[in-house]
Amino acid sequence: MAERSDLEDVLESIVDQTGLAGTIEALATVCVAKAEHLKSNWQDAVAARPWTRIAFRLDSVAAVAKREGL
């Protein structure tokens, strides 16, 4: 098995503190912010679109995690 990365350790700590649903919701919020930044500062709706799509999918996953009590 591969050695855990520092990022994995940090993510595990965040999940322990906020729950999986909260962590995923925060990632969705980051994606929305990145999309808005691209649209407002770079007028690049094309580059923003994948960030918006991922945010929507992450919101769906977060809803499942909430239902599962994670």
C-alpha contacts under 8 A as a table, 3 or more apart, distances in Angstrom:
res1	aa1	res2	aa2	distance
4	R	8	E	6.23
4	R	9	D	7.11
5	S	8	E	5.22
5	S	9	D	6.52
6	D	9	D	5.07
6	D	10	V	6.23
7	L	10	V	5.08
7	L	11	L	6.06
8	E	11	L	5.02
8	E	12	E	6.05
9	D	12	E	5.16
9	D	13	S	6.28
10	V	13	S	5.11
10	V	14	I	6.27
11	L	14	I	5.03
11	L	15	V	6.13
12	E	15	V	5.08
12	E	16	D	6.07
13	S	16	D	5.01
13	S	17	Q	6.25
14	I	17	Q	5.05
14	I	18	T	5.97
14	I	19	G	7.49
14	I	23	T	6.86
15	V	18	T	5.27
15	V	19	G	4.63
15	V	20	L	5.14
15	V	22	G	7.65
15	V	23	T	5.95
16	D	19	G	5.68
16	D	20	L	7.79
18	T	21	A	7.71
18	T	22	G	5.34
18	T	23	T	6.17
19	G	22	G	5.33
19	G	23	T	6.24
19	G	70	L	5.80
20	L	23	T	5.12
20	L	24	I	6.15
20	L	62	A	7.51
20	L	65	A	6.57
20	L	70	L	5.28
21	A	24	I	5.20
21	A	25	E	6.05
21	A	61	V	7.86
21	A	62	A	4.59
21	A	63	A	7.04
21	A	65	A	5.14
21	A	66	K	5.53
21	A	70	L	5.94
22	G	25	E	5.02
22	G	26	A	6.15
22	G	62	A	7.32
23	T	26	A	5.13
23	T	27	L	6.37
24	I	27	L	5.02
24	I	28	A	6.24
24	I	58	L	6.23
24	I	59	D	7.30
24	I	61	V	7.48
24	I	62	A	5.57
25	E	28	A	5.00
25	E	29	T	6.27
25	E	58	L	6.87
25	E	59	D	6.10
25	E	62	A	5.95
26	A	29	T	5.00
26	A	30	V	6.29
27	L	30	V	5.01
27	L	31	C	6.27
27	L	55	A	7.55
27	L	58	L	7.42
28	A	31	C	5.05
28	A	32	V	6.31
28	A	54	I	7.28
28	A	55	A	4.31
28	A	56	F	7.21
28	A	58	L	5.53
28	A	59	D	6.23
29	T	32	V	5.09
29	T	33	A	6.20
29	T	55	A	6.96
30	V	33	A	5.04
30	V	34	K	6.18
31	C	34	K	5.09
31	C	35	A	6.19
31	C	51	W	5.19
31	C	52	T	6.49
31	C	54	I	7.01
31	C	55	A	5.40
32	V	35	A	5.07
32	V	36	E	6.14
32	V	51	W	6.52
32	V	52	T	5.80
32	V	55	A	6.08
33	A	36	E	5.07
33	A	37	H	6.07
34	K	37	H	5.04
34	K	38	L	6.24
34	K	48	A	7.28
34	K	51	W	6.80
35	A	38	L	5.18
35	A	39	K	6.23
35	A	45	A	7.92
35	A	47	A	7.65
35	A	48	A	4.28
35	A	49	R	6.94
35	A	51	W	5.43
35	A	52	T	6.02
36	E	39	K	5.06
36	E	40	S	5.94
36	E	48	A	7.12
37	H	40	S	5.25
37	H	41	N	5.58
37	H	42	W	7.35
38	L	41	N	5.61
38	L	42	W	5.10
38	L	43	Q	6.28
38	L	44	D	5.50
38	L	45	A	6.92
38	L	47	A	6.89
38	L	48	A	5.64
39	K	42	W	5.75
39	K	43	Q	4.50
39	K	44	D	5.00
39	K	45	A	5.26
39	K	48	A	6.32
40	S	43	Q	5.53
40	S	44	D	7.87
44	D	47	A	5.57
44	D	48	A	6.35
45	A	48	A	4.90
45	A	49	R	6.12
46	V	49	R	5.40
46	V	50	P	7.89
47	A	50	P	6.61
47	A	51	W	7.68
48	A	51	W	5.41
48	A	52	T	6.35
49	R	52	T	5.11
49	R	53	R	6.20
50	P	53	R	5.00
50	P	54	I	6.08
51	W	54	I	5.19
51	W	55	A	6.13
52	T	55	A	5.06
52	T	56	F	6.32
53	R	56	F	5.17
53	R	57	R	6.36
54	I	57	R	5.05
54	I	58	L	6.01
55	A	58	L	5.07
55	A	59	D	6.15
56	F	59	D	5.16
56	F	60	S	6.49
57	R	60	S	5.06
57	R	61	V	6.33
58	L	61	V	4.99
58	L	62	A	6.02
59	D	62	A	5.01
59	D	63	A	6.24
60	S	63	A	5.15
60	S	64	V	6.56
61	V	64	V	5.14
61	V	65	A	6.24
62	A	65	A	4.93
62	A	66	K	6.12
63	A	66	K	5.07
63	A	67	R	6.29
64	V	67	R	5.09
64	V	68	E	6.23
65	A	68	E	5.05
65	A	69	G	6.19
65	A	70	L	5.01
66	K	69	G	4.95
66	K	70	L	5.58
67	R	70	L	7.57
